[in-house]
């Protein structure tokens, strides 16, 4: 009888002797961590230790709470990031557009892909923000717009938005014509002027 009672008292310890992985979406995994490398985490599920080795990217993990109680934090959960971002929008919106932050580029319906590419290349040359290909990776958004005028004239401007769609600022418009002075490419010249004459002076 004494032996049985001792075994029962051990059961809670056994069931909680595990590592807990928290994903960036807030979900958790009960695991036995086997290896942590530069970019990956290898583990097995605690309810199936004889099962397959599972490998996940570190970028998808928020933290690991080890069985001894230690916690290793890799990054914030998505909900935590959203809370911090919302607070910035409310009290420190300009910090969202700081140097080195990540921007996703969009175009309005009247702008074509070539014009957007000219604008993108000019921003890269200026090298103030990091341009990302996925909106989910961005800190903010720039919407690029272009108006076609008579005789090949082009007028461009841009709107800076937070991820929730809040307008931070709208730039002045810059125009150029298809002439020898613009290399017969008004869109490219106007896009360059927008970056050089507005962004480079507004953000330092």
C-alpha positions as a Markdown table, in Angstrom:
| # | Residue | x | y | z |
|---|---|---|---|---|
| 1 | Unk | 0.0 | 0.0 | 0.0 |
| 2 | Unk | 2.8 | 2.4 | 0.9 |
| 3 | Unk | 4.5 | 1.7 | -2.4 |
| 4 | Unk | 1.3 | 2.5 | -4.3 |
| 5 | Unk | 0.9 | 5.8 | -2.5 |
| 6 | Unk | 4.5 | 6.7 | -3.3 |
| 7 | Unk | 3.9 | 6.0 | -7.0 |
| 8 | Unk | 0.8 | 8.2 | -7.0 |
| 9 | Unk | 2.6 | 11.1 | -5.4 |
| 10 | Unk | 5.2 | 10.9 | -8.2 |
| 11 | Unk | 2.6 | 11.2 | -11.0 |
| 12 | Unk | 2.1 | 15.0 | -10.8 |
| 13 | Unk | 5.9 | 15.5 | -11.0 |
| 14 | Unk | 6.2 | 13.3 | -14.0 |
| 15 | Unk | 3.3 | 14.9 | -15.9 |
| 16 | Unk | 4.8 | 18.5 | -15.4 |
| 17 | Unk | 8.4 | 17.5 | -16.0 |
| 18 | Unk | 8.5 | 19.0 | -19.5 |
| 19 | Unk | 9.5 | 21.9 | -21.6 |
| 20 | Unk | 6.8 | 24.3 | -22.9 |
| 21 | Unk | 7.3 | 26.0 | -26.2 |
| 22 | Unk | 5.2 | 29.2 | -26.9 |
| 23 | Unk | 4.7 | 30.0 | -30.5 |
| 24 | Unk | 4.5 | 33.6 | -31.7 |
| 25 | Unk | 0.7 | 33.2 | -32.2 |
| 26 | Unk | 0.4 | 32.4 | -28.5 |
| 27 | Unk | -0.2 | 28.6 | -28.8 |
| 28 | Unk | 1.9 | 26.2 | -26.7 |
| 29 | Unk | 3.5 | 22.8 | -27.2 |
| 30 | Unk | 4.5 | 20.4 | -24.4 |
| 31 | Unk | 7.9 | 19.2 | -25.5 |
| 32 | Unk | 11.2 | 17.7 | -24.7 |
| 33 | Unk | 13.8 | 20.0 | -26.2 |
| 34 | Unk | 16.7 | 18.0 | -27.7 |
| 35 | Unk | 18.7 | 20.7 | -29.6 |
| 36 | Unk | 18.7 | 24.4 | -30.2 |
| 37 | Unk | 20.9 | 25.6 | -33.1 |
| 38 | Unk | 21.3 | 29.0 | -34.6 |
| 39 | Unk | 18.1 | 28.9 | -36.6 |
| 40 | Unk | 16.2 | 25.8 | -35.5 |
| 41 | Unk | 14.8 | 24.0 | -32.5 |
| 42 | Unk | 14.5 | 20.2 | -32.4 |
| 43 | Unk | 12.2 | 18.5 | -30.0 |
| 44 | Unk | 9.9 | 15.6 | -29.4 |
| 45 | Unk | 6.3 | 15.7 | -28.0 |
| 46 | Unk | 6.3 | 14.7 | -24.3 |
| 47 | Unk | 3.3 | 12.4 | -24.9 |
| 48 | Unk | 5.1 | 10.6 | -27.7 |
| 49 | Unk | 8.8 | 10.5 | -26.9 |
| 50 | Unk | 9.3 | 7.5 | -29.2 |
| 51 | Unk | 7.8 | 9.5 | -32.0 |
| 52 | Unk | 9.5 | 11.5 | -34.8 |
| 53 | Unk | 12.0 | 14.3 | -34.2 |
| 54 | Unk | 10.2 | 17.7 | -34.9 |
| 55 | Unk | 12.2 | 20.7 | -36.3 |
| 56 | Unk | 10.8 | 24.2 | -36.1 |
| 57 | Unk | 12.3 | 27.6 | -37.1 |
| 58 | Unk | 13.3 | 29.9 | -34.2 |
| 59 | Unk | 11.6 | 32.8 | -35.9 |
| 60 | Unk | 8.2 | 31.1 | -35.2 |
| 61 | Unk | 8.9 | 30.8 | -31.5 |
| 62 | Unk | 8.2 | 33.4 | -28.8 |
| 63 | Unk | 9.8 | 31.6 | -25.8 |
| 64 | Unk | 10.7 | 28.2 | -24.2 |
| 65 | Unk | 10.0 | 27.5 | -20.5 |
| 66 | Unk | 12.3 | 24.6 | -19.5 |
| 67 | Unk | 11.3 | 21.9 | -17.0 |
| 68 | Unk | 13.6 | 23.5 | -14.4 |
| 69 | Unk | 11.6 | 26.7 | -14.5 |
| 70 | Unk | 14.1 | 28.8 | -16.6 |
| 71 | Unk | 12.6 | 30.8 | -19.5 |
| 72 | Unk | 14.4 | 31.7 | -22.7 |
| 73 | Unk | 12.7 | 34.5 | -24.7 |
| 74 | Unk | 13.3 | 34.7 | -28.4 |
| 75 | Unk | 10.7 | 37.4 | -29.4 |
| 76 | Unk | 7.3 | 38.7 | -28.5 |
| 77 | Unk | 4.1 | 36.9 | -29.4 |
| 78 | Unk | 1.9 | 38.4 | -32.1 |
| 79 | Unk | -0.6 | 39.8 | -29.6 |
| 80 | Unk | 2.2 | 41.4 | -27.6 |
| 81 | Unk | 3.6 | 43.0 | -30.8 |
| 82 | Unk | 0.2 | 44.3 | -31.7 |
| 83 | Unk | -0.3 | 45.9 | -28.3 |
| 84 | Unk | 3.1 | 47.6 | -28.5 |
| 85 | Unk | 2.4 | 48.8 | -32.1 |
| 86 | Unk | -1.0 | 50.2 | -31.1 |
| 87 | Unk | 0.6 | 52.1 | -28.2 |
| 88 | Unk | 3.1 | 53.6 | -30.7 |
| 89 | Unk | 0.3 | 54.7 | -33.0 |
| 90 | Unk | -1.4 | 56.4 | -30.1 |
| 91 | Unk | 1.6 | 58.1 | -28.3 |
| 92 | Unk | 4.7 | 57.9 | -30.5 |
| 93 | Unk | 3.6 | 57.4 | -34.1 |
| 94 | Unk | 6.7 | 59.0 | -35.7 |
| 95 | Unk | 8.9 | 56.2 | -34.3 |
| 96 | Unk | 7.1 | 53.8 | -36.6 |
| 97 | Unk | 8.8 | 55.6 | -39.5 |
| 98 | Unk | 12.3 | 55.7 | -38.0 |
| 99 | Unk | 15.5 | 55.1 | -40.0 |
| 100 | Unk | 16.1 | 51.4 | -40.5 |
| 101 | Unk | 12.5 | 50.4 | -40.1 |
| 102 | Unk | 10.8 | 48.1 | -42.6 |
| 103 | Unk | 8.5 | 49.4 | -45.3 |
| 104 | Unk | 6.1 | 47.6 | -47.7 |
| 105 | Unk | 5.3 | 49.4 | -51.0 |
| 106 | Unk | 1.9 | 49.5 | -52.6 |
| 107 | Unk | 0.7 | 51.4 | -55.7 |
| 108 | Unk | -2.6 | 53.2 | -56.3 |
| 109 | Unk | -4.8 | 52.1 | -59.1 |
| 110 | Unk | -3.5 | 54.8 | -61.4 |
| 111 | Unk | 0.2 | 53.9 | -61.0 |
| 112 | Unk | 1.8 | 51.1 | -63.1 |
| 113 | Unk | 4.3 | 48.5 | -62.0 |
| 114 | Unk | 7.2 | 50.2 | -63.9 |
| 115 | Unk | 6.6 | 53.5 | -62.0 |
| 116 | Unk | 6.5 | 51.7 | -58.7 |
| 117 | Unk | 9.7 | 50.0 | -59.5 |
| 118 | Unk | 11.4 | 53.3 | -60.3 |
| 119 | Unk | 10.2 | 54.6 | -56.9 |
| 120 | Unk | 11.4 | 51.4 | -55.2 |
| 121 | Unk | 14.9 | 51.7 | -56.8 |
| 122 | Unk | 15.1 | 55.3 | -55.7 |
| 123 | Unk | 14.3 | 54.4 | -52.1 |
| 124 | Unk | 16.9 | 51.7 | -52.2 |
| 125 | Unk | 19.5 | 54.1 | -53.4 |
| 126 | Unk | 18.6 | 56.5 | -50.6 |
| 127 | Unk | 19.0 | 53.6 | -48.2 |
| 128 | Unk | 17.0 | 55.0 | -45.2 |
| 129 | Unk | 14.4 | 52.3 | -44.8 |
| 130 | Unk | 14.4 | 48.5 | -45.4 |
| 131 | Unk | 12.1 | 47.5 | -48.2 |
| 132 | Unk | 10.3 | 44.2 | -47.6 |
| 133 | Unk | 8.3 | 42.0 | -50.0 |
| 134 | Unk | 5.7 | 40.9 | -47.4 |
| 135 | Unk | 3.4 | 43.2 | -45.6 |
| 136 | Unk | 3.5 | 41.0 | -42.5 |
| 137 | Unk | 7.2 | 41.8 | -42.2 |
| 138 | Unk | 6.7 | 45.6 | -42.4 |
| 139 | Unk | 6.6 | 48.4 | -39.8 |
| 140 | Unk | 4.6 | 50.7 | -42.1 |
| 141 | Unk | 3.3 | 51.1 | -45.7 |
| 142 | Unk | 3.9 | 53.6 | -48.5 |
| 143 | Unk | 1.2 | 53.9 | -51.1 |
| 144 | Unk | 2.7 | 55.4 | -54.3 |
| 145 | Unk | 0.4 | 57.2 | -56.8 |
| 146 | Unk | 1.0 | 58.5 | -60.3 |
| 147 | Unk | -1.1 | 60.8 | -62.5 |
| 148 | Unk | -0.7 | 60.9 | -66.2 |
| 149 | Unk | -0.9 | 64.4 | -67.8 |
| 150 | Unk | -0.9 | 65.7 | -71.4 |
| 151 | Unk | 2.3 | 65.4 | -73.5 |
| 152 | Unk | 3.7 | 62.6 | -71.4 |
| 153 | Unk | 3.9 | 64.6 | -68.2 |
| 154 | Unk | 3.8 | 62.5 | -65.0 |
| 155 | Unk | 3.0 | 63.6 | -61.5 |
| 156 | Unk | 3.7 | 61.5 | -58.4 |
| 157 | Unk | 3.2 | 61.5 | -54.7 |
| 158 | Unk | 3.1 | 59.1 | -51.8 |
| 159 | Unk | 1.1 | 58.4 | -48.6 |
| 160 | Unk | 2.7 | 56.9 | -45.5 |
| 161 | Unk | 0.4 | 54.7 | -43.5 |
| 162 | Unk | 0.6 | 52.6 | -40.3 |
| 163 | Unk | -0.2 | 48.9 | -40.6 |
| 164 | Unk | -3.7 | 49.6 | -39.4 |
| 165 | Unk | -4.2 | 52.1 | -42.2 |
| 166 | Unk | -3.8 | 55.3 | -40.2 |
| 167 | Unk | -2.3 | 58.2 | -42.3 |
| 168 | Unk | 0.9 | 59.6 | -41.0 |
| 169 | Unk | 1.6 | 62.0 | -43.8 |
| 170 | Unk | 1.0 | 62.7 | -47.5 |
| 171 | Unk | 3.9 | 64.1 | -49.5 |
| 172 | Unk | 3.9 | 66.9 | -52.0 |
| 173 | Unk | 3.4 | 66.1 | -55.7 |
| 174 | Unk | 6.4 | 66.1 | -58.0 |
| 175 | Unk | 6.2 | 66.3 | -61.8 |
| 176 | Unk | 8.4 | 65.5 | -64.8 |
| 177 | Unk | 7.8 | 65.3 | -68.5 |
| 178 | Unk | 9.1 | 62.9 | -71.2 |
| 179 | Unk | 11.9 | 65.0 | -72.5 |
| 180 | Unk | 15.6 | 64.8 | -73.1 |
| 181 | Unk | 16.2 | 66.3 | -69.6 |
| 182 | Unk | 14.4 | 63.3 | -68.1 |
| 183 | Unk | 15.9 | 60.7 | -70.4 |
| 184 | Unk | 12.4 | 60.5 | -72.0 |
| 185 | Unk | 11.1 | 58.8 | -68.9 |
| 186 | Unk | 8.9 | 61.1 | -66.9 |
| 187 | Unk | 7.8 | 58.5 | -64.4 |
| 188 | Unk | 11.4 | 57.6 | -63.3 |
| 189 | Unk | 12.4 | 61.3 | -63.0 |
| 190 | Unk | 9.3 | 62.2 | -61.0 |
| 191 | Unk | 9.8 | 59.2 | -58.7 |
| 192 | Unk | 13.5 | 60.2 | -58.1 |
| 193 | Unk | 12.4 | 63.8 | -57.4 |
| 194 | Unk | 9.9 | 62.6 | -54.8 |
| 195 | Unk | 12.6 | 60.7 | -52.9 |
| 196 | Unk | 15.4 | 63.2 | -53.3 |
| 197 | Unk | 13.5 | 66.5 | -52.8 |
| 198 | Unk | 10.9 | 65.3 | -50.2 |
| 199 | Unk | 11.9 | 62.1 | -48.4 |
| 200 | Unk | 15.6 | 62.9 | -48.1 |
| 201 | Unk | 14.9 | 66.3 | -46.6 |
| 202 | Unk | 11.9 | 65.3 | -44.4 |
| 203 | Unk | 13.6 | 62.3 | -42.9 |
| 204 | Unk | 17.2 | 62.7 | -41.7 |
